[in-house]
Amino acid sequence: MSSNDDTGAPRPVQGSPTDPEGPDAGQTPPPRGKMWRHLGPGIVVAATGVGAGDLVATLIAGSRFGYALLWAAVVGCIVKIALSEGSARYHLATGSTILAGWRSLGRWTSWYFGVYVIIWGFIYGATAMSATALPLTALFPEISLRVWAVLAGIFGFLFVWFNRYETFELVMKVLVGTMFVIMVGLAILVAPSLPDLAGGMTFTLPEDSLLYTLGLIGGVGGTITTAAYGYWTQAKGWKGLPWFPMMRVDNTVAYAVTGIFVVAMLIVGAELLYSAGIALEDSDKGLLGLSDVLSERFGPTIAVLFLIGFAATSVSSLLGVWQGMSLFFSDWWYQLKGRGEGGHENSKAYRFYLAWLTFPPMLLLFADRPFLLVIIYGAFGALFMPFLAITLMMLNNSERLPAEARNGVVANVTLAGSAILFIVLAVQQIAKLVA
């Protein structure tokens, strides 16, 4: 349990971002040959960012355009590497948090984030629970979808409430291993065409594919959760400039795994669906349609394995958001109250947001058409990523960071390109909602 100091702010708890006794705290960064032993936060943020919606988007892109948009999935992973690396670099270089950096740009950033994270959490909570329930309902149809969704939310709540970062990271690694082996195994099973696969890296843009291309680049691999990476590096005990190489290896390896995972799903979509002219439903339920296709072609065992991989993907995303965004909210709350900075596991604000993600969204599981909330969520969601990209350029080029920690040319070009991409996506999303 956390305790309070004389100012009323919670003292750091073991494993929290402000704790000097995190799992790697007190250690010097490992030599390059041993860095693989310390990998973790990057895997957590990448697994959190890849959910059922990303699987559907990638499968549908493969089913409609074959391998033509493979390059967009790869570029999307590069964009996420830049965003999460920029966030973590600010944490490590300043000893502060990205939220403290935003506050230095003006108090409006804090209010923007606060309104956004409350609305986002309410809608995302229901989405994550429903996505997790889909494969579980297919595996165990005796229990209804709504009951599975409620059970998934309660499981996430209890797991994050009672476990510290070390246990959380270990479970996330197991889930990532499960989903990676199953999905890559499926890609190998469907025997991809290597010449066609290589042709997918020619940066072609098929007719009527622009929105799918932008969606693959902007959506696959996470949205707001990319900014949580810095909190997880601090929870791991990484602090200061010497940890830069470790952080960059961790981040790059994690998104390389994500890239392979996404390419595997695009292969499955291209080989199983595109060649057969099969269209999937444009929602998480479309993944159940793929399960039926797999069962017909390879038998029920392969279909069951796919559902297990689907469940691992959804559960990892749910647990990552429940833990990481609760840290994010805790940091925002205590800064707003003038009680210092840093997300605190087991603090009241942390547990409040954990409950907010879990219980109020259950109301949406029983609502058929929550149009107003979806519209507000879509607008805020579309506007967050350009905010992140632009503020990272402002913060990481400033004198707040030591010269050696500031953006280089590659980082600035990537972040600027990301900002333009996300602004286009935001305009497209808002126009769609207005229409």
Secondary structure, DSSP 8 states (H G I E B T S, - for coil): ---B-TTS-B---TTSTT-TTSTTTT-----GGGGGGG--HHHHHHHHH--HHHHHHHHHHHHHHTTTTHHHHHHHHHHHHHHHHHHHHHHHHHSS-HHHHHHHT-HHHHHHHHHHHHHHHHHHHHHHHHHHHHHHHHH-TTS-HHHHHHHHHHHHHHHHHH--HHHHHHHHHHHHHHHHHHHHHHHHHT---HHHHHHTTS----TT-HHHHHHHHHHTT-SGGGGGHHHHHHHHT--SGGGHHHHHHHHHHHHHHHHHHHHHHHHHIIIIIITTT----SSTTHHHHHHHHHHHHH-HHHHHHHHHHHHHHHHHHHHHHHHHHHHHHHHHHHHHTTS-----TTSHHHHHHHHHHHSGGGGGGG-S--HHHHHHHHHHHHHHHHHHHHHHHHHHTSTTS-GGGS--HHHHHHHHHHHHHHHHHHHHHHHHHH-
